[in-house]
C-alpha cells in the first residue's frame, strides 16, 4: 500500500510541475508582450504600486512599505521556499535523501551544476566589478520548467530520469538557499535578528515537543518572516526555516494517514506551481526590447549568463556525473541511457524562475545594472536554448512505447 501511495504521490508531483511549467511559460510570454506593447507603462506602474501594512499608531508601530513587485519577490516567494523547505525535510526523512546510495549521483551532479556555471560567468565578467555580482545567476535550475519539458518528450521517459532531475533540482535549491544566505544580505539589524532567533527557537521547541497543530507554527512563522525581512537577511529564508520545523508527526505501523508535513506539501504545492511561480514570472520577465540589438546578447552579463546556463550547466552536470560513474562512486540510473542523462543535464540549464530571483537580489542595490537588468535577457535566452536542446536530445534518445 505504501509503495502504491508513493508512486501516486510522485506521479501527482510530476504532473503538477509539468502543468505549472506551461503556466510559467505563458506568464513569461504575456509579460514580454505587455511590456513591449502600448500597455508597457501600465505593466510597470502595476508592479510599482505601493502596498503598505501598518500595525499600531505609535512611533514604534510595525510598518512594512514595499512596491507590489517586492511583495511578490519577498512575500509570495517565501511561501514557495516554505514548500522547498518541507520537501527537503521529507526527502531527508522518508524520501530520496534517506538512502545515501540513491543520492550520490544527483548530489555530485548538482555540485558540478553549481560550480561550473559560476566559473563560466566569473571568467566572462571578471573585469567588471558590478557585473561579477551576478555570478550565482546561472547556478539555478527551474524544476517546473525542466519537468514540463520532460513531460513533452512523451511517456517513454524513465521514472529514474525524472527522479534524478527532481533530486538534482532540490540540490540546486539547497545551493541557491546557501548562496542567498551567505552572499545576498544587506546591513543587519541586531534587534530584528534577536526576534528572528527567538522565533526559530520557539518553532524548534514546538517541533521537538510534538506539537502537530499547524496554527501555532503559522503564527510564529509570520513573526519570523517579518523579523527576517527587517533584519537585512533575505525574507525567503524564513520560509525555508519554517518548512524545516513543520513536524512529520508520528508514523504508526499500518496507518496511512498523512503527517502535518505531507498534508501541507500537498496543500501548498498546487498554489506554488499554479499561482505563485507564474505570478513571479509575470512580474519579473517583462523585458523592454526597445533599442535592443541582437549583439547585446553576446556581450557582458547576458553572454555570461547564457554561457553559464547553456554550456556550464550541461558540462557541470554531465561531466561530474560521468566522472562519478566511471570512478565507480555510483551507477547510471536503471533504464537510463547516457544520451538521456546528457539531455537531462541540458534541461538543468533552464534556470528561469530561480535565476530571475537570484538576479533580482544580485542587482537590487542599484547601479547601472540594477536599472537596466540585462541579466533577464541572458536568463531567457540561455533557458530557451537549454530547453530546446534538451528536448531534442531527449526526444531522439527516448523511444515511444508501443501502443
C-alpha positions as CSV (number, residue, x, y, z in Angstrom):
1,X,0.0,0.0,0.0
2,X,2.8,2.4,0.9
3,X,4.6,1.8,-2.4
4,X,1.4,2.4,-4.3
5,X,0.9,5.7,-2.4
6,X,4.5,6.7,-3.1
7,X,4.1,6.1,-6.8
8,X,0.8,8.1,-6.8
9,X,2.5,11.0,-5.0
10,X,5.4,11.1,-7.4
11,X,3.0,11.0,-10.4
12,X,1.0,13.8,-8.9
13,X,4.2,15.8,-8.3
14,X,5.4,15.4,-11.8
15,X,2.0,16.2,-13.3
16,X,1.7,19.4,-11.2
17,X,5.2,20.5,-12.1
18,X,4.7,19.9,-15.8
19,X,1.4,21.9,-15.9
20,X,3.0,24.6,-13.7
21,X,5.8,24.8,-16.2
22,X,3.4,25.5,-19.0
23,X,1.7,28.3,-16.9
24,X,5.2,29.7,-16.2
25,X,5.9,29.9,-19.9
26,X,2.5,31.5,-20.6
27,X,3.0,34.1,-17.9
28,X,6.5,35.0,-19.1
29,X,5.3,35.4,-22.7
30,X,2.4,37.6,-21.5
31,X,4.8,39.8,-19.5
32,X,7.0,40.3,-22.6
33,X,4.1,41.1,-24.8
34,X,2.6,43.6,-22.3
35,X,6.0,45.3,-21.6
36,X,6.6,45.9,-25.3
37,X,3.0,46.9,-26.2
38,X,1.1,50.2,-25.7
39,X,0.4,48.9,-22.2
40,X,4.1,48.8,-21.2
41,X,3.8,51.8,-18.9
42,X,0.7,50.3,-17.2
43,X,2.6,47.0,-16.7
44,X,5.4,48.8,-15.0
45,X,3.1,51.0,-12.9
46,X,1.2,47.9,-11.8
47,X,4.4,46.4,-10.4
48,X,5.4,49.7,-8.8
49,X,2.1,50.0,-7.0
50,X,2.9,50.9,-3.3
51,X,1.5,48.4,-0.8
52,X,1.8,49.1,2.9
53,X,0.9,47.1,6.1
54,X,0.9,49.1,9.3
55,X,0.1,47.7,12.7
56,X,-0.2,50.2,15.6
57,X,-0.4,54.0,15.7
58,X,2.6,54.9,17.9
59,X,6.1,55.7,16.8
60,X,7.0,52.1,17.3
61,X,4.3,50.8,15.0
62,X,5.2,48.0,12.7
63,X,5.3,49.4,9.2
64,X,6.1,47.5,6.0
65,X,6.0,49.5,2.8
66,X,7.1,48.0,-0.5
67,X,6.1,48.1,-4.1
68,X,3.9,45.2,-5.3
69,X,6.9,43.7,-7.1
70,X,8.8,43.2,-3.8
71,X,5.7,41.9,-2.1
72,X,5.7,39.2,-4.8
73,X,9.5,38.6,-4.6
74,X,9.9,38.8,-0.8
75,X,6.4,37.6,0.3
76,X,4.9,35.1,-2.1
77,X,8.3,33.6,-2.9
78,X,8.7,33.0,0.9
79,X,5.7,30.6,0.6
80,X,7.5,28.9,-2.4
81,X,10.6,28.5,-0.3
82,X,8.5,27.3,2.6
83,X,7.4,24.4,0.3
84,X,11.0,23.8,-0.7
85,X,12.0,23.5,3.0
86,X,9.2,21.0,3.6
87,X,10.1,18.9,0.6
88,X,13.8,18.8,1.5
89,X,12.8,17.7,5.1
90,X,10.5,15.0,3.7
91,X,13.2,13.7,1.3
92,X,15.7,13.5,4.1
93,X,13.4,11.6,6.4
94,X,11.5,9.2,4.1
95,X,12.4,10.1,0.5
96,X,15.3,10.1,-1.9
97,X,17.8,11.5,0.6
98,X,17.1,8.8,3.2
99,X,19.1,6.4,1.1
100,X,22.6,7.8,0.6
101,X,23.3,5.4,-2.3
102,X,20.4,6.8,-4.4
103,X,21.6,10.4,-3.8
104,X,25.3,10.2,-4.6
105,X,24.9,10.8,-8.3
106,X,22.5,13.8,-8.2
107,X,24.5,15.3,-5.3
108,X,27.7,15.1,-7.3
109,X,25.9,16.3,-10.5
110,X,24.3,19.1,-8.5
111,X,27.7,20.3,-7.3
112,X,29.0,20.3,-10.8
113,X,25.9,22.1,-12.0
114,X,26.5,24.9,-9.5
115,X,30.3,25.2,-9.7
116,X,30.9,25.1,-13.5
117,X,28.3,27.7,-14.5
118,X,29.5,30.1,-11.7
119,X,33.1,29.7,-13.0
120,X,31.9,30.4,-16.6
121,X,30.2,33.5,-15.5
122,X,33.2,34.7,-13.5
123,X,35.6,34.2,-16.3
124,X,33.5,36.3,-18.7
125,X,32.8,39.2,-16.2
126,X,36.0,39.2,-14.1
127,X,36.9,42.7,-15.4
128,X,33.6,44.3,-14.3
129,X,33.1,44.6,-10.5
130,X,29.4,45.4,-10.8
131,X,28.7,42.6,-13.3
132,X,30.5,40.0,-11.3
133,X,27.9,40.3,-8.5
134,X,25.6,38.1,-10.7
135,X,27.9,35.1,-10.6
136,X,25.2,32.9,-8.9
137,X,22.5,33.6,-11.5
138,X,23.4,30.6,-13.9
139,X,23.7,28.2,-11.0
140,X,19.9,27.6,-10.6
141,X,17.6,25.1,-12.2
142,X,13.9,25.7,-12.7
143,X,12.3,22.3,-11.8
144,X,8.8,23.3,-13.0
145,X,10.1,24.2,-16.5
146,X,12.5,21.3,-16.7
147,X,9.9,18.7,-15.8
148,X,7.4,20.4,-18.0
149,X,9.8,20.0,-21.0
150,X,10.5,16.4,-19.9
151,X,6.7,15.7,-20.0
152,X,6.6,16.9,-23.6
153,X,9.1,14.2,-24.6
154,X,6.5,11.6,-24.1
155,X,5.6,8.6,-21.9
156,X,8.9,6.7,-22.7
157,X,10.9,8.8,-20.3
158,X,12.2,6.5,-17.5
159,X,10.9,7.3,-14.0
160,X,14.5,7.1,-12.8
161,X,15.5,10.0,-15.0
162,X,12.6,12.1,-13.6
163,X,13.7,11.2,-10.1
164,X,17.3,12.1,-11.0
165,X,16.2,15.5,-12.3
166,X,13.9,16.2,-9.4
167,X,16.6,15.3,-6.8
168,X,19.3,17.3,-8.7
169,X,16.9,20.3,-8.8
170,X,16.4,20.1,-5.0
171,X,20.2,20.0,-4.6
172,X,20.3,23.2,-6.7
173,X,17.7,24.8,-4.5
174,X,19.7,24.0,-1.4
175,X,22.7,25.5,-3.1
176,X,20.7,28.6,-4.0
177,X,19.5,29.0,-0.4
178,X,23.1,28.8,0.9
179,X,24.1,31.4,-1.7
180,X,21.3,33.7,-0.7
181,X,22.0,33.3,3.0
182,X,25.8,34.0,2.7
183,X,26.1,36.4,-0.2
184,X,22.9,38.4,-0.5
185,X,22.4,40.1,2.8
186,X,22.3,43.8,3.4
187,X,23.0,45.8,6.6
188,X,21.9,43.7,9.6
189,X,19.5,44.8,12.3
190,X,20.5,43.2,15.6
191,X,17.1,43.7,17.2
192,X,15.3,42.0,14.2
193,X,17.9,39.2,14.3
194,X,17.2,38.6,18.0
195,X,13.4,38.4,17.4
196,X,14.1,36.0,14.5
197,X,16.3,33.9,16.7
198,X,13.6,33.7,19.4
199,X,11.0,32.8,16.7
200,X,13.3,30.0,15.4
201,X,13.8,28.7,19.0
202,X,10.0,28.6,19.5
203,X,9.5,26.7,16.3
204,X,12.1,24.1,17.1
205,X,10.7,23.7,20.6
206,X,7.2,23.1,19.3
207,X,8.5,20.6,16.8
208,X,10.6,18.7,19.4
209,X,7.7,18.7,21.9
210,X,5.5,17.0,19.2
211,X,3.1,19.9,18.6
212,X,1.1,18.9,15.5
213,X,-1.4,21.7,15.3
214,X,-0.4,24.0,12.4
215,X,-1.8,27.3,13.7
216,X,1.0,27.9,16.2
217,X,3.6,27.2,13.5
218,X,2.0,29.6,11.0
219,X,1.6,32.4,13.7
220,X,5.2,32.2,14.8
221,X,6.3,31.8,11.1
222,X,4.7,35.1,10.3
223,X,6.6,36.8,13.1
224,X,9.8,35.1,11.8
225,X,9.1,36.4,8.3
226,X,8.6,40.0,9.4
227,X,11.7,39.9,11.6
228,X,13.9,38.3,8.9
229,X,12.5,40.9,6.4
230,X,13.5,43.7,8.8
231,X,16.9,42.1,9.7
232,X,18.6,42.5,6.3
233,X,18.7,38.8,5.7
234,X,16.5,37.8,2.7
235,X,13.0,37.1,3.9
236,X,12.6,33.9,1.8
237,X,14.9,32.2,4.3
238,X,12.2,32.4,6.9
239,X,10.0,30.2,4.6
240,X,12.8,27.6,4.5
241,X,13.3,27.6,8.3
242,X,9.5,27.3,8.9
243,X,9.3,24.4,6.4
244,X,12.1,22.5,8.2
245,X,10.2,23.0,11.5
246,X,6.8,21.6,10.4
247,X,6.6,18.2,12.1
248,X,6.5,14.9,10.2
249,X,4.3,13.6,13.1
250,X,4.1,10.1,14.5
251,X,4.2,7.3,11.8
252,X,2.2,4.4,13.2
253,X,2.6,1.0,11.5
254,X,-0.4,0.1,9.4
255,X,-1.8,3.6,9.3
256,X,-1.8,5.6,6.0
257,X,-2.8,9.0,7.5
258,X,-0.9,11.9,6.2
259,X,1.5,13.7,8.6
260,X,1.2,17.5,9.0
261,X,4.3,17.9,6.8
262,X,2.9,15.8,3.9
263,X,-0.5,17.4,4.2
264,X,0.9,20.9,3.9
265,X,3.1,19.9,1.0
266,X,0.0,18.6,-0.9
267,X,-1.9,21.8,0.0
268,X,0.8,24.4,-0.8
269,X,2.4,22.7,-3.9
270,X,-0.5,23.5,-6.3
271,X,-0.6,27.1,-5.1
272,X,3.1,27.4,-5.7
273,X,3.0,25.8,-9.1
274,X,-0.2,27.3,-10.4
275,X,-0.2,30.8,-8.9
276,X,3.0,31.9,-7.1
277,X,5.6,30.9,-9.6
278,X,3.6,32.1,-12.7
279,X,2.9,35.4,-10.9
280,X,6.6,35.7,-10.1
281,X,7.4,35.0,-13.8
282,X,4.8,37.6,-14.9
283,X,6.3,40.2,-12.6
284,X,9.9,39.6,-13.5
285,X,10.1,38.5,-17.1
286,X,8.9,41.7,-18.7
287,X,11.9,43.0,-20.7
288,X,11.7,46.1,-22.8
289,X,13.1,45.3,-26.3
290,X,13.2,49.0,-27.3
291,X,16.6,49.8,-28.7
292,X,17.9,46.3,-28.1
293,X,20.0,44.7,-30.7
294,X,20.9,41.0,-31.2
295,X,24.5,41.9,-30.5
296,X,23.5,42.9,-26.9
297,X,23.1,39.2,-26.2
298,X,26.7,38.5,-26.9
299,X,28.3,41.0,-24.5
300,X,28.7,41.3,-20.8
301,X,26.2,40.0,-18.4
302,X,23.7,38.4,-20.9
303,X,26.6,36.5,-22.6
304,X,28.0,35.3,-19.2
305,X,24.6,34.0,-18.1
306,X,23.7,32.4,-21.4
307,X,27.1,30.6,-21.5
308,X,26.7,29.6,-17.8
309,X,23.2,28.2,-18.3
310,X,23.6,26.6,-21.7
311,X,27.3,25.4,-21.6
312,X,28.2,25.5,-17.9
313,X,25.2,23.5,-16.7
314,X,25.5,20.6,-19.2
315,X,29.3,20.4,-18.7
316,X,29.0,20.5,-14.9
317,X,26.1,18.1,-14.5
318,X,27.0,15.6,-17.2
319,X,30.8,15.9,-16.7
320,X,30.6,15.4,-12.9
321,X,28.1,12.5,-13.4
322,X,30.4,10.8,-16.0
323,X,33.4,11.1,-13.7
324,X,31.4,9.8,-10.7
325,X,30.1,6.8,-12.6
326,X,33.5,6.0,-14.2
327,X,35.2,6.2,-10.8
328,X,32.5,3.8,-9.5
329,X,31.3,6.1,-6.9
330,X,27.7,5.4,-8.2
331,X,25.9,3.9,-11.1
332,X,23.9,5.1,-14.1
333,X,20.3,5.0,-13.0
334,X,18.4,1.9,-14.1
335,X,16.8,2.2,-17.5
336,X,18.6,5.5,-18.3
337,X,21.0,5.8,-21.2
338,X,24.0,8.1,-21.4
339,X,22.1,10.1,-24.1
340,X,19.1,10.6,-21.8
341,X,21.4,11.6,-19.0
342,X,23.0,14.2,-21.3
343,X,19.6,15.5,-22.3
344,X,18.6,15.9,-18.6
345,X,21.9,17.7,-18.0
346,X,20.9,20.2,-20.8
347,X,17.5,20.7,-19.2
348,X,19.3,21.7,-16.0
349,X,20.2,24.9,-17.9
350,X,16.6,26.0,-17.8
351,X,17.2,28.4,-14.8
352,X,14.3,30.7,-15.4
353,X,12.4,31.3,-12.1
354,X,15.3,30.8,-9.7
355,X,17.8,32.6,-11.9
356,X,15.4,35.6,-12.2
357,X,15.1,35.5,-8.4
358,X,18.8,35.5,-7.8
359,X,19.3,38.2,-10.4
360,X,16.8,40.4,-8.6
361,X,18.9,40.0,-5.4
362,X,22.3,40.4,-7.2
363,X,21.4,43.7,-8.8
364,X,18.8,45.2,-6.5
365,X,21.2,47.6,-4.8
366,X,21.1,50.0,-7.7
367,X,23.8,51.0,-10.2
368,X,23.6,50.7,-13.9
369,X,22.8,47.0,-14.0
370,X,20.2,47.4,-11.3
371,X,18.4,49.9,-13.5
372,X,18.7,48.1,-16.9
373,X,18.7,44.5,-15.5
374,X,20.5,42.9,-18.6
375,X,20.5,39.6,-16.6
376,X,16.9,38.9,-17.7
377,X,17.9,38.8,-21.4
378,X,20.6,36.3,-20.7
379,X,18.4,34.2,-18.5
380,X,15.6,34.0,-21.0
381,X,18.0,33.3,-23.9
382,X,20.1,30.7,-22.0
383,X,17.0,28.9,-20.6
384,X,15.4,28.8,-24.1
385,X,18.5,27.4,-25.7
386,X,18.9,24.8,-22.9
387,X,15.2,23.8,-23.0
388,X,15.1,23.4,-26.8
389,X,18.4,21.5,-27.0
390,X,17.5,19.3,-24.0
391,X,14.1,18.4,-25.6
392,X,15.7,17.5,-28.9
393,X,18.3,15.3,-27.4
394,X,15.8,13.5,-25.1
395,X,13.3,13.1,-27.9
396,X,15.9,11.4,-30.1
397,X,17.2,9.2,-27.2
398,X,13.7,8.2,-25.9
399,X,11.7,5.7,-28.0
400,X,8.0,5.9,-27.6
401,X,6.5,2.8,-26.0
402,X,4.5,0.6,-28.4
403,X,0.7,1.1,-28.1
